[in-house]
C-alpha cells in the first residue's frame, strides 16, 4: 500500500514531466529562435510595426483601368456592372476568387479582385499558376493569421491587414509557400529526406530542389545552423521557420528586389538565397522597391522587420 509520501513523490514527478513537456513545446514551437540562443533584440517585434494605414505602392484605380483596357465592354459608373465587366474579361481568375465577406462595398471587392488579377497576371508571365491554383478565398475575421495556404488554395483575411498593398504582399507570400511545397519538387521514388520534414512527416524527396535553400540556414526544419545570424534572413518571421524563410524571401525578391540586392552585401548566405530565388524566377520581379528605399535605413542599423509584407 502506498504511503502519503509516495503519492507526493509521484505527484512531484508528474508535475516535473508536465512542466518539462510544456517548456519543450514553448521553445520549439512558440519561440524557436529563443531555443537556439538568438538575440531577438536585433529584430523588430510585432509591437514595432507601423500602426494605422501603411502607404501603398500600388495605384488601385490604375489597376482597375488596366483591367478595363482589356475588356471589349463599355465601362460603367455602377460598381456592380463594373465588377461584372472586369470578371467577364478575367473569368478564369474571378471564378477562382471566393468572397466570404459580408461587410465589403462593391468598390472594395473590385479593388481586391483587380489586385488578385494583377498578381496572377504578373506571376503567370514567368510562372504557371493556373494549373495549380483552385481557389483564393477572401474573408474578414477577427484573427491574427492574415494568410493561409494549402497545396492549391489560398485564404486571405483582410480584417487584420492595414492596406491593400499588404493584401498584395501577403498573397505573394502565400504563393511562395505553394511554389516551395507544391511546384518545385523532386522524385519521391528516389527516397525521402529524413532531416527536413513537415509536421514531423517525411514528404520531401532527397533531390527536392527546396532542400538546397533550406540547408543554407538550417540543419533541419527546427534547428538553425550555428553559423547563421540575423543578417542571413530578410525578416524575423523568416527566421522562425524553414518554410517561412522561403516565403519571405520570395515576397521580398518580387516586391523589394533592389533592397534585397543591397542586403546581400551584408551576408553571403543571403546572397545565396537571393541567387536561388533569382534563378527560380528567371530574374523576373514585380517591383525593385525603390519607393521604400528610406526603409533600408532600418537594415543599416542591423534590424530586421518582423515580416516583409509590412515593410
ABEGO torsion letter per residue (X at the ends): XBBAAAAAAAAAAAAAAAAAAAAAAAAAAABAAAAAGBBAAABBBAAABBBEBBBBABBAAAAAAAAAAABABBBBABAAAAAAAAAAABAAAAAABBBABAABBAAAAAAAAAAAAAAAAAAAAABBAAAABABBBBBBBBBABABBBBAABBBBBAAABABAAAAAAAAAAAAAAAAAAAABBBBAAAEBBAABBBGGBBABBAABAAAAAAAAABABAABBBAABBAAABABAAAAABAAAAAAAAAAAAAABAAAAAAAAAABAAAAAAAAAAAAAAGGBBABAGAAAAAAAAAAAAGBBBABAAAX
